[in-house]
Amino acid sequence: MIRARRLSDGQEFEWGGETRGVWVDVQGITAEDLAPVRAVFALNRLALEDVMEVGHWSRAEQYPEHAFITVRSFARPETTEEFTERLSVFVFPEAVLTVSMRGTLALRHVWPLVNGRESVNSAAEVTYELLDHTADTFFTVADTLEAEVDALEERVFRAERENPVGAVFDLKYLIGQARRLATDAREASALLGRHAEGSAADLVRYRDVQDSFTRAASRFESLREALTSLLDLHLSLQSQRMNEVMRTLTAVSVVFLPLTFLAGVWGMNFEHMPELGQPWGYAFAWLSFIAVGAALAAYFKRRGWW
């Protein structure tokens, strides 16, 4: 059975009990504060360097002392904000040590399970639950970004004069970052499942987490392709609208072309032009203009060019 104990910023670590069957969570402490923890748990130096390095991305490794995995995910998956958080897990045969700055969403969900559910009773199961809930945050991010893509697609069709290119590239950047995070987490969980020591059931759990990260990365890739298609669609719609404008302008030009011809003919300064001497000449010219223009306009309207 796993017993949980939390060490947060400003607390002194005092441990006089057995290190078997425990989960110690450490939050917001420095490398110097970790010294008492190192006195209890045999922590690999390279793993500690990864933990203390700011901005380190997801990775996993099997050290002689323990298995190690650090996973970076989104801190606010229900929004389109790009703030991230990281959880580092030291997996011992019968103990777990987690290190983070201010905790993570997965940590806050899994922590109550240890004391409230008997099925989480080993170090590998705690690690699985942490990784599985981290994968769930990526699916939340995917749902949020998918809603944004759908809204943007509707804007492309409805707002003809709006230019969505800037919004498309902003969203594409967020999707690209989410895809990188999910891909790195997938590779880290794959390494953990490939090299970590554990029972067959533990390895199946790790493969299940890897599959979850894979599916999340695939969703982000699909959203990225959808945005690319949406951008192509916007450009096609713009080209189609431009063609419609040019067709309308061409139709208007064609309507006035014969009128310009008639006005040019009757505007020539020849001495003998029968229409110029007739009292009905001016009215005849206007009737000709109106008849020709109306006939062409009706023809273009019937053909749908106007």
Disulfide bonds with the S-S distance in Angstrom:
none
